[in-house]
Amino acid sequence: MIEGAMGDGKLSDGELELFIRYLHRFAKHDVDIFLNLELGDPEYPVYVTFSRDYPPRSERSRTFGGRS
Protein backbone atom coordinates (compact mmCIF):
# COMPACT_ATOMS: atom_id res chain seq x y z
CA MET A 1 0.00 0.00 0.00
CA ILE A 2 1.14 3.55 -0.69
CA GLU A 3 -0.08 5.12 2.55
CA GLY A 4 1.68 8.30 3.58
CA ALA A 5 3.36 8.70 0.19
CA MET A 6 0.86 11.26 -1.06
CA GLY A 7 -0.50 13.51 1.67
CA ASP A 8 -3.87 13.25 3.32
CA GLY A 9 -7.19 14.87 2.63
CA LYS A 10 -9.32 15.56 -0.36
CA LEU A 11 -7.78 15.97 -3.81
CA SER A 12 -7.45 19.49 -5.16
CA ASP A 13 -9.14 20.30 -8.48
CA GLY A 14 -5.78 19.95 -10.25
CA GLU A 15 -5.04 16.62 -8.57
CA LEU A 16 -8.50 15.29 -9.49
CA GLU A 17 -8.03 16.32 -13.13
CA LEU A 18 -4.62 14.60 -13.22
CA PHE A 19 -6.08 11.50 -11.53
CA ILE A 20 -8.85 11.28 -14.18
CA ARG A 21 -6.27 11.60 -16.96
CA TYR A 22 -4.14 8.84 -15.45
CA LEU A 23 -7.25 6.71 -14.92
CA HIS A 24 -8.19 7.00 -18.60
CA ARG A 25 -4.64 6.09 -19.62
CA PHE A 26 -4.58 3.17 -17.18
CA ALA A 27 -7.92 1.85 -18.47
CA LYS A 28 -6.80 2.16 -22.08
CA HIS A 29 -3.41 0.50 -21.74
CA ASP A 30 -3.29 -1.61 -18.57
CA VAL A 31 -6.68 -3.25 -18.02
CA ASP A 32 -6.82 -6.50 -19.97
CA ILE A 33 -10.12 -8.20 -19.11
CA PHE A 34 -10.84 -7.03 -15.57
CA LEU A 35 -9.17 -5.75 -12.41
CA ASN A 36 -10.57 -5.68 -8.88
CA LEU A 37 -9.06 -3.35 -6.28
CA GLU A 38 -9.60 -2.70 -2.57
CA LEU A 39 -8.54 0.87 -1.73
CA GLY A 40 -8.65 3.48 0.99
CA ASP A 41 -9.10 3.04 4.71
CA PRO A 42 -8.53 -0.60 5.70
CA GLU A 43 -11.45 -0.39 8.15
CA TYR A 44 -13.83 1.05 5.51
CA PRO A 45 -12.39 0.04 2.13
CA VAL A 46 -13.71 1.04 -1.26
CA TYR A 47 -14.01 -1.74 -3.84
CA VAL A 48 -13.32 -0.77 -7.45
CA THR A 49 -13.83 -2.97 -10.49
CA PHE A 50 -12.47 -2.23 -13.94
CA SER A 51 -13.93 -4.39 -16.67
CA ARG A 52 -14.07 -4.56 -20.44
CA ASP A 53 -17.56 -6.10 -20.17
CA TYR A 54 -20.64 -3.90 -19.95
CA PRO A 55 -22.32 -4.57 -16.58
CA PRO A 56 -25.60 -6.52 -16.54
CA ARG A 57 -28.69 -4.34 -16.15
CA SER A 58 -29.26 -5.60 -12.59
CA GLU A 59 -25.83 -4.25 -11.53
CA ARG A 60 -26.16 -0.78 -13.06
CA SER A 61 -26.97 2.08 -10.74
CA ARG A 62 -27.15 4.53 -13.65
CA THR A 63 -26.50 4.64 -17.36
CA PHE A 64 -22.98 4.29 -18.74
CA GLY A 65 -21.90 6.41 -21.70
CA GLY A 66 -25.47 7.21 -22.66
CA ARG A 67 -26.49 3.53 -22.74
CA SER A 68 -29.25 2.36 -20.45
C-alpha positions as CSV (number, residue, x, y, z in Angstrom):
1,M,0.0,0.0,0.0
2,I,1.1,3.6,-0.7
3,E,-0.1,5.1,2.6
4,G,1.7,8.3,3.6
5,A,3.4,8.7,0.2
6,M,0.9,11.3,-1.1
7,G,-0.5,13.5,1.7
8,D,-3.9,13.2,3.3
9,G,-7.2,14.9,2.6
10,K,-9.3,15.6,-0.4
11,L,-7.8,16.0,-3.8
12,S,-7.5,19.5,-5.2
13,D,-9.1,20.3,-8.5
14,G,-5.8,19.9,-10.2
15,E,-5.0,16.6,-8.6
16,L,-8.5,15.3,-9.5
17,E,-8.0,16.3,-13.1
18,L,-4.6,14.6,-13.2
19,F,-6.1,11.5,-11.5
20,I,-8.9,11.3,-14.2
21,R,-6.3,11.6,-17.0
22,Y,-4.1,8.8,-15.4
23,L,-7.3,6.7,-14.9
24,H,-8.2,7.0,-18.6
25,R,-4.6,6.1,-19.6
26,F,-4.6,3.2,-17.2
27,A,-7.9,1.9,-18.5
28,K,-6.8,2.2,-22.1
29,H,-3.4,0.5,-21.7
30,D,-3.3,-1.6,-18.6
31,V,-6.7,-3.2,-18.0
32,D,-6.8,-6.5,-20.0
33,I,-10.1,-8.2,-19.1
34,F,-10.8,-7.0,-15.6
35,L,-9.2,-5.8,-12.4
36,N,-10.6,-5.7,-8.9
37,L,-9.1,-3.4,-6.3
38,E,-9.6,-2.7,-2.6
39,L,-8.5,0.9,-1.7
40,G,-8.6,3.5,1.0
41,D,-9.1,3.0,4.7
42,P,-8.5,-0.6,5.7
43,E,-11.5,-0.4,8.2
44,Y,-13.8,1.1,5.5
45,P,-12.4,0.0,2.1
46,V,-13.7,1.0,-1.3
47,Y,-14.0,-1.7,-3.8
48,V,-13.3,-0.8,-7.4
49,T,-13.8,-3.0,-10.5
50,F,-12.5,-2.2,-13.9
51,S,-13.9,-4.4,-16.7
52,R,-14.1,-4.6,-20.4
53,D,-17.6,-6.1,-20.2
54,Y,-20.6,-3.9,-20.0
55,P,-22.3,-4.6,-16.6
56,P,-25.6,-6.5,-16.5
57,R,-28.7,-4.3,-16.1
58,S,-29.3,-5.6,-12.6
59,E,-25.8,-4.3,-11.5
60,R,-26.2,-0.8,-13.1
61,S,-27.0,2.1,-10.7
62,R,-27.1,4.5,-13.6
63,T,-26.5,4.6,-17.4
64,F,-23.0,4.3,-18.7
65,G,-21.9,6.4,-21.7
66,G,-25.5,7.2,-22.7
67,R,-26.5,3.5,-22.7
68,S,-29.2,2.4,-20.4
